Amino acid sequence: MSEGDTSAAIEAETADPVPLPPPLRRKRGDLVTAALEGIPDTACPEVRFFCEYWRGLKGDAPLPPCKKLDPLDFFIYLSRVFILEGHTIDDLRVRLAGTVYRELYGFEVTGLRVGELIPFENRHDLLSGYDRCLRQQVPVYDVDKMTWRERGSEVCFERILLPFGEPQRTERILGFAQFVDSEGKKIFS
């Protein structure tokens, strides 16, 4: 090794490392990347569980097939799980809804169209999250608020929407939400 080569090697070793970009901060409606690397460190453990579950089922495929979706795999979270079925935002229906949703809405939501539960004309942000999950076949993570109809109070939620189906055709969305009260304490756990 010549003296010039040695000097270049020493300079390379002592040079400042390439700065890393700052961590991303997520806000309502932000997409989670297909690799699920965009889940914030502050995401609740249950949301992270569902992301890992989905990633494990999908393997190298663009998304996991519906036949792999088994509610018994996450039975301890069933009260806060929902499964939607449909190919477009207009025909998206609740196939399964945990007991928490009956309590929040004040009536049974299974079988209803999502548009009957969420006033999309006033909440385009929610519409876009479901639509992105359906059309782009990507997980969607968000944090938002909803009205607890029976009590008339707002509750905050952290939610993940995970697509299932075949390439170019999402058939179901697995959703999970963790709810918190105005003091930040988990409810319905």
JONORCOR-V147857 format. One record per backbone hydrogen bond with DSSP energy under -0.5 kcal/mol. CO is the residue of the C=O (numbers start at 1). NH is the residue of the N-H. Records with the same first field share a line. If there is no record, write none. Layout:
# JONORCOR-V147857
CO: NH  NH
This chain:
# JONORCOR-V147857
2: 6
3: 7
4: 8
5: 9
6: 10
7: 11
8: 12
9: 13
10: 14
11: 15
24: 26
27: 30
30: 141
33: 36
36: 39
40: 43
44: 48
45: 49
46: 50
47: 51
48: 52
49: 53
50: 54
51: 55
52: 56
53: 57
54: 58
55: 59
58: 61
64: 165
65: 68
66: 69
68: 70
70: 73
71: 74
72: 75
74: 77
75: 78
77: 80
78: 81
79: 100
80: 177
81: 98
82: 175
83: 95  96
84: 173
85: 93
88: 92
92: 114
93: 85  95
94: 111
96: 83
98: 101  102
99: 103
100: 104
101: 105
102: 106
104: 149  150
109: 112
112: 94
113: 116  117
114: 117  118
117: 119
118: 120
119: 122  123
123: 126  127
124: 128
125: 129
126: 130
127: 131
128: 132
129: 133
130: 134
131: 135
132: 136  137  138
133: 137
139: 32
140: 161
142: 159
144: 157
146: 155
147: 149
148: 151  152  153
153: 148
155: 146
156: 180
157: 144
158: 178
159: 142
160: 176
161: 140
162: 174
163: 64
164: 171  172
166: 169
169: 166
171: 86
172: 164
173: 84  175
174: 162
175: 82
176: 160
177: 179
178: 158
179: 187
180: 156
181: 184
185: 181
187: 179
